[in-house]
Amino acid sequence: MGRLTGGDPSLLRRINSAVVLHSLRAADSPTLTDLTRITGLSRPTVEGVVEGLVEAGLVVESVPEEGGARRQGRPARRYRFRAEAGHLLGIEIGPHRIAALLSGLDGRIIGAGTREVTQAASAEDRLEKVRSVVTDLLRRTGVPRSSLRAVGVGSPGIVEADGTVRLSTALPGWTGLPLGERLGRSFRCPVLVENDANAAAVAEHWKGAATESDDIVFVMAGLSPGAGSLIGGRLHRGFGGAAGEIGALHLLGRGVAPERLLSTTGEPLHPLDEHAVAEVFALARQGDEGARAAVERFLQRLVHDVAALVLALDPELVVVGGWAAGLDGVLQPLREELARYCLRPPQVALSLLGEAAVATGALRLALDHVEEQLFAVEGTVTARR
């Protein structure tokens, strides 16, 4: 896919191909005359590029719709971008579930799959679950594995550029796992691995609550909160991929860990025990004083951690996701706390994508990779510097 027009290495040719292809994807079956007008290129150039794109299988002549008004003479040929010329996968690997989204080259989702997994599952079992979800999804949609052009993966932990998980406390056996390499054995295309909060931030910017903002912080709220951020429309990973690890702030003298703050028994909750967490919040809603005090402690810690990141980055918008996003009383304390500490408090909103955020962001990661090839795009949202 790197050479779009039969192997022509000319830089100008590649640029022209990218311009025409981008216009074809955005337009509704344009003619050559339309493409000449849209791109500003000469008609012979457009004709040559379209011919090459047709040969490459990325463009096809549109079939006229039946029943339309007939005109005298030969109708102008129309062309369309073949989104079905390849496919993309976005995969979420989480403590409790594996989820996958499948799309064509236009990013439009054509299939989804999910499987539950226990938080205590080994790395091997979790990877096998990923493979089974993908196999089932491809079978149900009738998409051959050879059609995949890129796979994006969202995973808990600090992820290095080569897809190795440098540190992860959420999944057993995950620290040090060469995740990109292991999953790459199952695909004949690039596999791109990203931290889950980063992937969710990208998803909200693409299709969620942050489509109108380029400076955002996404908070993966939970007992071990994390955050992803976009600065100037680009994903900010930090030098070693550890940007946004606000769950570690208590190690800097901020007091007890969050799993102790939300405990009503004196024994810390397990960070991944969502049922125990939900029970504390349910008791709080029922008026249990101990539970209400625990929830208040937890919310105060969460908003303080988020405020620290907001003070450093000055985003326009904070999007709250993760399991805590569905719990009562998160947004207003966060807004009040940010108003106390920030000269210009950001807007605060709940995630619009919910539990689909990580897989959606992983899909965008794959789409960005392909667009860098197809459209000669530099500086995409998820591109690594």
C-alpha positions as CSV (number, residue, x, y, z in Angstrom):
1,M,0.0,0.0,0.0
2,G,3.0,2.3,0.3
3,R,3.2,2.7,-3.5
4,L,-0.3,3.6,-4.7
5,T,0.1,3.8,-8.5
6,G,1.8,0.7,-9.7
7,G,5.2,1.4,-8.1
8,D,5.8,4.9,-9.4
9,P,8.3,6.3,-6.9
10,S,7.9,10.0,-7.9
11,L,7.2,12.2,-4.9
12,L,5.0,14.5,-7.0
13,R,3.1,11.5,-8.3
14,R,2.5,10.3,-4.7
15,I,1.3,13.7,-3.6
16,N,-1.1,13.9,-6.6
17,S,-2.3,10.4,-5.8
18,A,-2.9,11.4,-2.2
19,V,-4.8,14.5,-3.1
20,V,-7.1,12.8,-5.6
21,L,-7.7,9.8,-3.3
22,H,-8.5,12.1,-0.4
23,S,-11.0,13.9,-2.6
24,L,-12.6,10.7,-3.8
25,R,-13.1,9.5,-0.3
26,A,-14.8,12.7,0.7
27,A,-17.0,13.2,-2.4
28,D,-20.0,11.3,-3.5
29,S,-19.0,9.5,-6.8
30,P,-17.3,12.5,-8.5
31,T,-16.6,12.7,-12.2
32,L,-13.1,13.5,-13.6
33,T,-14.4,17.0,-14.1
34,D,-15.4,17.2,-10.5
35,L,-12.0,16.0,-9.3
36,T,-10.2,18.5,-11.5
37,R,-12.2,21.3,-10.0
38,I,-11.8,20.0,-6.4
39,T,-8.1,19.2,-6.5
40,G,-7.0,22.1,-8.8
41,L,-4.9,19.6,-10.8
42,S,-5.0,19.4,-14.6
43,R,-7.4,17.0,-16.2
44,P,-4.6,14.8,-17.7
45,T,-3.0,14.6,-14.3
46,V,-6.3,13.5,-12.7
47,E,-7.0,11.0,-15.4
48,G,-3.6,9.4,-15.0
49,V,-3.8,9.3,-11.2
50,V,-7.3,7.8,-11.3
51,E,-6.2,5.2,-13.8
52,G,-3.3,4.2,-11.4
53,L,-5.6,4.1,-8.4
54,V,-8.1,1.8,-10.3
55,E,-5.2,-0.5,-11.1
56,A,-4.1,-0.5,-7.5
57,G,-7.7,-1.5,-6.5
58,L,-8.3,1.6,-4.4
59,V,-10.8,3.2,-6.8
60,V,-13.6,1.8,-8.9
61,E,-15.9,3.2,-11.5
62,S,-19.4,3.8,-10.0
63,V,-22.4,2.0,-11.5
64,P,-25.1,4.4,-12.5
65,E,-28.3,4.1,-10.4
66,E,-31.2,2.6,-12.2
67,G,-34.4,4.6,-12.7
68,G,-32.7,7.9,-13.0
69,A,-33.6,10.3,-15.7
70,R,-31.8,9.4,-19.0
71,R,-29.8,12.0,-20.8
72,Q,-28.7,12.1,-24.4
73,G,-25.1,11.1,-25.1
74,R,-22.7,9.1,-23.0
75,P,-22.9,9.9,-19.3
76,A,-19.7,11.1,-17.6
77,R,-17.9,8.4,-15.7
78,R,-18.0,8.5,-12.0
79,Y,-15.6,7.0,-9.5
80,R,-15.6,6.1,-5.8
81,F,-13.1,5.2,-3.2
82,R,-13.1,1.4,-2.4
83,A,-13.4,1.4,1.4
84,E,-13.7,-2.4,1.0
85,A,-10.3,-2.7,-0.5
86,G,-8.9,-3.3,3.0
87,H,-10.0,-3.5,6.6
88,L,-8.9,-2.3,10.0
89,L,-9.2,-3.7,13.5
90,G,-9.4,-1.9,16.8
91,I,-9.0,-4.1,19.9
92,E,-9.5,-3.3,23.6
93,I,-7.7,-5.6,26.1
94,G,-9.1,-4.9,29.5
95,P,-9.2,-6.5,33.0
96,H,-12.7,-7.9,32.5
97,R,-13.3,-8.0,28.8
98,I,-11.9,-8.2,25.3
99,A,-13.6,-6.1,22.6
100,A,-12.9,-5.6,18.9
101,L,-14.2,-3.3,16.2
102,L,-13.8,-3.9,12.4
103,S,-14.1,-1.3,9.7
104,G,-13.3,-0.6,6.1
105,L,-10.6,1.9,5.0
106,D,-13.1,4.7,5.6
107,G,-13.3,3.9,9.4
108,R,-16.9,3.0,9.3
109,I,-17.6,0.1,11.6
110,I,-19.0,-3.0,10.0
111,G,-18.7,-5.5,12.9
112,A,-18.0,-5.8,16.6
113,G,-17.2,-8.6,19.0
114,T,-16.7,-8.9,22.7
115,R,-15.8,-11.6,25.3
116,E,-15.7,-11.6,29.1
117,V,-12.4,-12.5,30.8
118,T,-11.6,-12.9,34.4
119,Q,-9.2,-10.3,36.0
120,A,-7.0,-13.2,37.2
121,A,-6.5,-14.6,33.7
122,S,-2.9,-15.2,32.7
123,A,-1.3,-13.3,29.9
124,E,-1.5,-16.4,27.7
125,D,-5.1,-16.9,28.4
126,R,-5.9,-13.3,27.7
127,L,-4.0,-13.3,24.4
128,E,-5.8,-16.5,23.4
129,K,-9.1,-14.7,24.2
130,V,-8.1,-11.8,21.9
131,R,-7.3,-14.3,19.1
132,S,-10.7,-16.0,19.5
133,V,-12.6,-12.7,19.5
134,V,-10.9,-11.6,16.3
135,T,-11.4,-15.0,14.6
136,D,-15.1,-15.0,15.4
137,L,-15.5,-11.4,14.2
138,L,-13.8,-12.0,10.9
139,R,-15.9,-15.2,10.4
140,R,-19.2,-13.4,11.1
141,T,-18.4,-10.5,8.8
142,G,-16.9,-12.6,6.0
143,V,-13.7,-10.6,6.0
144,P,-10.5,-12.6,5.2
145,R,-7.6,-12.1,7.6
146,S,-5.5,-11.2,4.5
147,S,-7.6,-8.1,4.0
148,L,-6.5,-6.5,7.3
149,R,-4.2,-3.5,6.7
150,A,-3.6,-2.4,10.3
151,V,-4.6,-3.5,13.8
152,G,-4.8,-1.0,16.7
153,V,-4.7,-2.2,20.3
154,G,-5.6,-0.4,23.6
155,S,-4.1,-1.9,26.7
156,P,-3.6,-0.9,30.4
157,G,-0.1,0.1,31.3
158,I,2.8,2.2,30.1
159,V,3.4,1.2,26.5
160,E,6.7,1.7,24.6
161,A,6.9,2.6,20.9
162,D,7.5,-1.0,19.9
163,G,4.4,-2.2,21.6
164,T,6.1,-3.6,24.7
165,V,4.2,-3.0,28.0
166,R,6.9,-1.5,30.3
167,L,4.7,-1.5,33.4
168,S,1.1,-2.7,34.1
169,T,-0.4,-3.3,37.5
170,A,-3.8,-4.1,36.1
171,L,-3.2,-7.4,34.3
172,P,-1.3,-10.4,35.6
173,G,1.9,-11.1,33.7
174,W,1.5,-8.0,31.6
175,T,4.6,-6.1,32.7
176,G,7.4,-6.6,30.2
177,L,5.1,-8.3,27.7
178,P,6.1,-7.7,24.1
179,L,2.4,-7.3,23.2
180,G,2.9,-5.9,19.7
181,E,5.2,-8.7,18.8
182,R,3.0,-11.4,20.3
183,L,-0.1,-10.2,18.5
184,G,1.8,-9.5,15.3
185,R,2.2,-13.3,14.9
186,S,-1.5,-13.5,14.2
187,F,-1.6,-10.8,11.5
188,R,0.2,-10.0,8.3
189,C,-0.1,-6.3,8.9
190,P,1.2,-3.7,11.4
191,V,0.0,-4.0,15.0
192,L,0.1,-0.7,16.9
193,V,-0.3,-0.8,20.7
194,E,-1.4,2.1,22.8
195,N,-2.2,2.8,26.4
196,D,-6.0,2.5,27.0
197,A,-6.5,6.0,28.3
198,N,-4.6,7.4,25.4
199,A,-6.7,5.4,23.0
200,A,-9.9,6.6,24.7
201,A,-8.8,10.2,24.4
202,V,-8.2,9.8,20.7
203,A,-11.7,8.2,20.4
204,E,-13.5,11.0,22.1
205,H,-11.7,13.5,19.8
206,W,-12.7,11.5,16.8
207,K,-16.3,10.5,17.5
208,G,-17.2,11.5,21.1
209,A,-17.4,14.4,23.5
210,A,-14.2,16.2,22.3
211,T,-14.8,16.5,18.5
212,E,-14.7,20.3,18.7
213,S,-11.6,20.5,20.9
214,D,-7.9,20.0,20.2
215,D,-6.6,20.4,23.8
216,I,-8.3,17.8,26.0
217,V,-7.7,15.5,28.9
218,F,-9.5,12.2,29.1
219,V,-9.8,10.7,32.6
220,M,-10.1,7.0,32.9
221,A,-11.7,7.2,36.3
222,G,-11.4,4.3,38.7
223,L,-9.5,3.1,41.8
224,S,-6.3,3.3,39.7
225,P,-7.2,6.3,37.5
226,G,-5.2,7.2,34.4
227,A,-5.5,9.9,31.8
228,G,-4.8,10.5,28.2
229,S,-4.3,14.0,26.6
230,L,-4.2,15.7,23.3
231,I,-2.2,18.9,22.9
232,G,-2.8,20.9,19.8
233,G,-4.7,18.0,18.3
234,R,-1.9,15.5,18.8
235,L,-1.7,12.6,21.3
236,H,0.7,13.5,24.1
237,R,2.5,10.3,25.4
238,G,5.5,11.9,27.1
239,F,9.1,10.9,26.6
240,G,8.7,7.4,27.8
241,G,5.0,6.9,27.3
242,A,4.0,7.5,30.9
243,A,2.2,10.8,30.6
244,G,-1.1,10.9,32.5
245,E,-0.3,8.3,35.1
246,I,-2.3,10.2,37.8
247,G,-3.0,7.0,39.7
248,A,0.5,7.2,41.1
249,L,0.2,10.6,42.6
250,H,-0.5,9.2,46.1
251,L,3.1,7.9,46.0
252,L,4.3,11.5,46.2
253,G,3.0,12.0,49.7
254,R,-0.7,12.5,48.7
255,G,-1.8,10.1,51.4
256,V,-3.3,6.6,51.3
257,A,-4.1,4.8,48.1
258,P,-7.5,5.2,46.5
259,E,-8.4,1.6,47.2
260,R,-8.2,2.3,50.9
261,L,-10.1,5.6,50.6
262,L,-13.2,3.8,49.2
263,S,-13.1,1.0,51.7
264,T,-15.7,0.9,54.4
265,T,-14.1,-2.0,56.3
266,G,-10.5,-0.8,56.8
267,E,-9.3,-3.5,54.3
268,P,-8.3,-2.0,50.9
269,L,-10.5,-2.9,47.9
270,H,-8.9,-4.7,45.0
271,P,-8.4,-2.0,42.3
272,L,-10.1,-4.3,39.7
273,D,-13.0,-5.5,41.9
274,E,-15.8,-3.5,40.2
275,H,-18.5,-5.3,42.1
276,A,-17.1,-4.3,45.4
277,V,-16.8,-0.7,44.2
278,A,-20.3,-0.6,42.9
279,E,-21.6,-2.0,46.2
280,V,-20.0,0.9,48.1
281,F,-21.6,3.5,45.8
282,A,-25.0,1.7,46.1
283,L,-24.8,1.8,49.9
284,A,-23.9,5.5,49.7
285,R,-27.0,6.2,47.6
286,Q,-29.1,4.3,50.2
287,G,-27.8,6.6,52.9
288,D,-25.2,4.5,54.6
289,E,-23.0,7.0,56.4
290,G,-19.8,4.9,56.2
291,A,-20.3,4.4,52.5
292,R,-21.1,8.1,51.9
293,A,-17.9,9.1,53.7
294,A,-15.9,6.6,51.6
295,V,-17.4,7.9,48.4
296,E,-16.6,11.5,49.4
297,R,-13.0,10.6,50.1
298,F,-12.7,8.9,46.8
299,L,-14.2,11.8,44.8
300,Q,-12.0,14.3,46.5
301,R,-8.9,12.3,45.6
302,L,-10.0,11.9,42.0
303,V,-10.7,15.6,41.5
304,H,-7.4,16.5,43.1
305,D,-5.5,14.2,40.8
306,V,-7.3,15.5,37.8
307,A,-6.7,19.1,38.9
308,A,-3.0,18.5,39.1
309,L,-3.0,17.4,35.4
310,V,-5.2,20.3,34.4
311,L,-2.9,22.8,36.0
312,A,0.0,21.4,34.1
313,L,-1.6,21.1,30.6
314,D,-4.4,23.8,30.7
315,P,-6.8,21.9,28.5
316,E,-10.0,23.3,27.0
317,L,-12.0,20.2,27.9
318,V,-11.8,17.3,30.5
319,V,-13.8,14.2,29.5
320,V,-14.5,11.7,32.2
321,G,-14.8,8.0,31.3
322,G,-14.1,4.6,32.8
323,W,-16.4,2.9,35.3
324,A,-16.7,5.9,37.6
325,A,-18.2,7.9,34.7
326,G,-21.5,6.2,35.3
327,L,-21.5,6.9,39.0
328,D,-23.5,9.8,40.5
329,G,-21.7,12.9,41.7
330,V,-18.5,12.9,39.7
331,L,-18.9,15.9,37.5
332,Q,-20.0,18.6,39.9
333,P,-17.3,18.1,42.5
334,L,-14.7,18.0,39.6
335,R,-16.1,21.3,38.2
336,E,-16.0,22.9,41.6
337,E,-12.5,21.7,42.4
338,L,-11.1,22.9,39.1
339,A,-12.8,26.3,39.6
340,R,-10.9,26.6,42.9
341,Y,-7.5,25.8,41.5
342,C,-7.4,26.9,37.9
343,L,-7.3,30.4,36.5
344,R,-9.4,29.3,33.6
345,P,-11.3,26.1,34.5
346,P,-11.8,23.8,31.6
347,Q,-15.2,22.5,30.5
348,V,-16.0,19.1,32.0
349,A,-18.1,16.4,30.2
350,L,-18.9,12.7,30.4
351,S,-17.6,10.4,27.8
352,L,-20.1,9.9,24.9
353,L,-18.6,6.6,23.9
354,G,-18.7,4.8,27.2
355,E,-17.2,1.3,27.2
356,A,-16.6,1.5,23.5
357,A,-14.0,4.3,23.9
358,V,-10.9,2.2,24.0
359,A,-11.6,0.0,21.1
360,T,-12.8,3.0,19.1
361,G,-9.5,4.8,19.8
362,A,-7.6,1.7,18.8
363,L,-9.4,1.6,15.5
364,R,-8.5,5.2,15.0
365,L,-4.9,4.3,15.6
366,A,-5.1,1.7,12.8
367,L,-6.9,4.2,10.5
368,D,-4.2,6.9,11.1
369,H,-1.5,4.4,10.2
370,V,-3.2,3.6,6.9
371,E,-4.0,7.3,6.1
372,E,-0.3,8.1,6.5
373,Q,0.3,5.7,3.6
374,L,-2.7,6.4,1.5
375,F,-2.9,10.2,1.8
376,A,0.8,11.0,2.5
377,V,-0.5,12.5,5.8
378,E,2.1,13.8,8.3
379,G,1.2,14.8,11.8
380,T,-1.9,12.6,12.4
381,V,-3.4,12.6,15.8
382,T,-1.7,9.4,16.9
383,A,1.6,9.6,14.9
384,R,4.7,9.0,17.0
385,R,7.3,11.8,16.7
